[in-house]
Amino acid sequence: MKIIYHCFGGTHSSVTAACIHLGLLPRDRVPGCRELLDQKLFDRREMSDIGKITFVGRDGLGNEVYVVGRRNRPKLLCNVAEGLSVLFGIKHENLMLVDVSSYVSPSMRAGGFMSRRMGLVAIGRPLVTWGTIRNYRRLAAAVEKVLSEITRTREKAPGKKEGNAAASITPEAAC
């Protein structure tokens, strides 16, 4: 299965969610600033990366985890993903789009804008990092729902190969 976490810029909430999913960031506690900033994609992607689906890693079940920024166009991303899956014969069950934009706070929005759009990294990065830490438990809870759904569907689908389990779309993943 391919899991794609998406948000406005693909560099803060989606990266954080993907890192939680992969165990690169903790699920049971809020990380410190350094732990967030040590993630290679956190607050590092550029405007030219919008729309580029970036591989982050493979989880313990063999699922591939990606991130993408899609500006204010989540429906466009869903339509493109659906069209490509039909075109290339990828079963809908093998693709999960997870919209984490609802977990972005005003401080994350402002900090991300200053850091990525205006180039004011010295001001924006600390603000977006602080906002991410403040919203971390909500993001971690959303990732837990995704992981639970994947596990639940794997259990319902005996005989499936690892990394190829069907999963339905969770509320966070709805297009």
C-alpha positions as CSV (number, residue, x, y, z in Angstrom):
1,M,0.0,0.0,0.0
2,K,1.1,3.6,-0.7
3,I,0.1,6.2,2.0
4,I,0.4,9.8,1.0
5,Y,0.1,12.4,3.7
6,H,-0.8,15.8,2.1
7,C,-1.2,19.4,3.2
8,F,-0.8,22.9,1.8
9,G,3.0,23.0,1.5
10,G,4.1,19.4,2.2
11,T,6.8,20.4,4.6
12,H,5.3,20.7,8.1
13,S,2.1,18.8,9.1
14,S,2.5,16.1,6.3
15,V,6.1,15.6,7.0
16,T,5.5,15.4,10.8
17,A,2.6,12.9,10.3
18,A,4.8,10.8,7.9
19,C,7.6,10.7,10.4
20,I,5.3,9.7,13.2
21,H,3.9,7.0,11.0
22,L,7.4,5.6,10.3
23,G,8.5,5.9,13.9
24,L,11.1,8.6,13.1
25,L,9.2,10.7,15.6
26,P,7.7,9.4,18.8
27,R,4.0,8.5,19.1
28,D,3.9,8.4,22.9
29,R,5.3,11.9,23.7
30,V,5.8,15.3,22.2
31,P,9.3,15.7,20.7
32,G,11.6,18.6,21.3
33,C,12.4,21.3,18.7
34,R,15.7,19.5,17.8
35,E,13.9,16.2,17.1
36,L,11.5,18.0,14.7
37,L,14.2,20.0,13.0
38,D,16.4,16.9,12.6
39,Q,13.8,15.4,10.2
40,K,15.3,15.9,6.7
41,L,12.1,17.3,5.1
42,F,10.7,19.4,8.0
43,D,10.6,23.0,6.8
44,R,13.0,22.2,4.0
45,R,10.9,21.9,0.9
46,E,10.6,24.7,-1.6
47,M,7.7,26.1,-3.7
48,S,9.1,24.1,-6.6
49,D,8.3,21.0,-4.6
50,I,4.6,21.6,-4.6
51,G,2.9,18.7,-6.3
52,K,6.0,16.4,-6.1
53,I,5.2,13.3,-4.3
54,T,8.2,12.5,-2.1
55,F,9.0,9.1,-0.7
56,V,9.8,9.3,3.1
57,G,10.2,5.6,4.0
58,R,8.7,2.2,4.4
59,D,6.8,1.3,7.5
60,G,7.1,-2.0,9.5
61,L,4.3,-3.6,7.4
62,G,6.0,-2.7,4.1
63,N,3.8,0.2,3.2
64,E,5.4,3.0,1.4
65,V,4.9,6.5,3.0
66,Y,5.0,9.7,1.0
67,V,4.3,13.4,1.4
68,V,3.1,16.0,-1.0
69,G,2.2,19.7,-0.9
70,R,-0.9,20.5,-2.9
71,R,-1.7,24.2,-2.0
72,N,-5.4,24.8,-1.4
73,R,-6.4,22.0,-3.9
74,P,-6.9,18.7,-2.0
75,K,-9.7,17.7,-4.4
76,L,-7.4,18.2,-7.4
77,L,-4.8,15.8,-5.8
78,C,-7.6,13.3,-5.1
79,N,-8.8,13.5,-8.7
80,V,-5.3,13.1,-10.1
81,A,-4.6,10.1,-7.8
82,E,-7.8,8.5,-8.8
83,G,-7.2,9.0,-12.5
84,L,-3.7,7.7,-12.3
85,S,-4.7,4.7,-10.4
86,V,-7.3,3.8,-13.0
87,L,-4.8,4.5,-15.8
88,F,-2.1,2.4,-14.3
89,G,-4.3,-0.3,-12.9
90,I,-3.6,0.4,-9.2
91,K,-6.4,-0.8,-7.0
92,H,-8.1,2.0,-5.0
93,E,-7.5,-0.1,-1.9
94,N,-3.8,0.1,-2.3
95,L,-3.6,3.9,-2.1
96,M,-4.5,6.0,0.9
97,L,-4.5,9.8,0.8
98,V,-4.4,11.4,4.2
99,D,-5.2,15.1,4.4
100,V,-3.6,16.6,7.5
101,S,-4.2,20.2,6.7
102,S,-6.9,20.4,9.4
103,Y,-4.2,20.0,12.0
104,V,-2.4,23.2,10.9
105,S,-2.7,25.9,13.5
106,P,-2.4,29.7,12.8
107,S,1.1,29.8,14.2
108,M,2.1,26.9,11.8
109,R,0.5,28.7,8.9
110,A,2.3,32.0,9.7
111,G,5.6,30.4,10.5
112,G,5.5,28.3,7.4
113,F,4.6,31.3,5.2
114,M,7.5,33.3,6.7
115,S,10.0,30.5,6.4
116,R,9.2,28.9,3.1
117,R,7.5,31.7,1.1
118,M,9.2,34.8,2.4
119,G,12.6,33.3,3.1
120,L,12.5,34.6,6.7
121,V,13.7,31.3,8.1
122,A,15.2,32.8,11.3
123,I,11.7,34.0,12.3
124,G,9.4,31.5,10.6
125,R,11.1,28.2,11.4
126,P,11.0,28.7,15.2
127,L,7.3,29.8,15.0
128,V,6.2,26.8,12.8
129,T,8.2,24.4,15.0
130,W,6.5,25.8,18.1
131,G,3.1,25.5,16.4
132,T,3.9,21.9,15.4
133,I,4.9,21.0,18.9
134,R,1.7,22.5,20.2
135,N,-0.4,20.5,17.7
136,Y,1.7,17.4,17.9
137,R,-0.7,15.2,20.0
138,R,-3.5,15.9,17.5
139,L,-1.3,14.9,14.6
140,A,-0.1,11.8,16.4
141,A,-3.7,10.8,17.1
142,A,-4.6,11.2,13.4
143,V,-1.7,9.0,12.5
144,E,-2.8,6.4,15.1
145,K,-6.2,6.3,13.3
146,V,-4.5,5.7,10.0
147,L,-2.3,2.9,11.5
148,S,-5.3,1.3,13.2
149,E,-7.3,1.3,9.9
150,I,-4.4,-0.3,8.1
151,T,-4.0,-2.9,10.8
152,R,-7.8,-3.6,10.9
153,T,-8.0,-4.0,7.2
154,R,-4.9,-6.3,7.1
155,E,-6.6,-8.5,9.7
156,K,-9.8,-8.6,7.5
157,A,-7.8,-9.6,4.4
158,P,-6.1,-12.9,5.1
159,G,-3.7,-14.1,2.5
160,K,-2.6,-10.7,1.4
161,K,1.1,-10.1,0.9
162,E,2.7,-7.5,3.2
163,G,2.5,-4.0,2.0
164,N,-0.4,-4.9,-0.3
165,A,-3.3,-4.8,2.1
166,A,-6.5,-3.1,1.3
167,A,-7.5,-0.1,3.4
168,S,-10.5,2.1,3.3
169,I,-10.3,5.8,3.6
170,T,-10.4,7.3,7.1
171,P,-12.1,10.6,7.8
172,E,-8.7,12.4,7.7
173,A,-8.0,10.7,4.4
174,A,-11.3,11.5,2.7
175,C,-11.0,13.5,-0.5
